[in-house]
Amino acid sequence: MKPLTTTLGVLAMAAALTACGERPQELGGAARHDEAPYAGVGKSQYQQPGWKVGDKASWEQQLKARGQYGMNEYSRATQ
């Protein structure tokens, strides 16, 4: 009875310790490098008028305009 209890205890401890390990969280496959955000995805029906694909200056101008007028809750809130 004692060897069986010892064996079960060792197995229970081994099972508990395997739950403490962490598997590596790496992406598999080929590495994909992202493009610059102003590079765009091509012509789209959702594209903001006035923005030219690949033009960094127009991208920054659109972000500035969005921050000031469209997406700024402080400027849109009524007082």
N, C-alpha and C positions, 0 to 999 in steps of 0.2 A: 504494500500500500504506500509506503514511504517513497519508493522510486517513481511511482506513478504520479504522486502529488508533486514531487520535485520536477519531473518532466513537464507536467502541465503548468507549473509555476514559471518555469523557464520559457516555455512557449508563449505564455500570456505576456511576460515581460518583453520578449522579442517582438511580439505583435504590437505592443504599446509603443516601443521605441521606433518601429518603422513608421508610425503615424507622425512622429516628430520630424522626420526628414522632409526636405523640400526639393522638389524637382526643379531643374533649371527652366526658366520661362523665356526661351529664345524662339524667335521666329524661324521657321524652317524654310527651305527653298532659297532661291536667289535673292540677294539683297536688292532692294528697290530704293533708289535715291529720289526724293521728292524734288519736284521742280519749284522754282520760285513762285510765290502766290500770284504775282502779276502776270505769269506766263499764261494763265487761263487754260481752258479746255477746248477752245475753238469757238466758233460762232454758236450762240445759244439764244433761244427765245427769252431767256431769263436774264440776259446780259443787260447791265445798266447802260442806258444811252449816254454817250460821251466818253465811255471807257474804251480804250483801244487795247486789244490783246497784245501782251508783251511790252507795253509802254509803262515803265515804272513811274514816271511822273504823273500820268493820268490816273494810275492806280492810287497813288498817294493822295491826289486831289479828290478822288471819289471817297476815300476813307475819311478824309478831313470833312468833307461835306456831310457824309453820313453821321459822323460824330457830332457835328454842330446842329444839324437840323432834323434828321430822320430818326436816329437811334438814341438821342439824348433825352432821358425822361425828365430831367430837370427843366429843360427848355419847353417841353410839351405839357408839363403839369400846369393846371389852372390854380390860381391862388385865391 
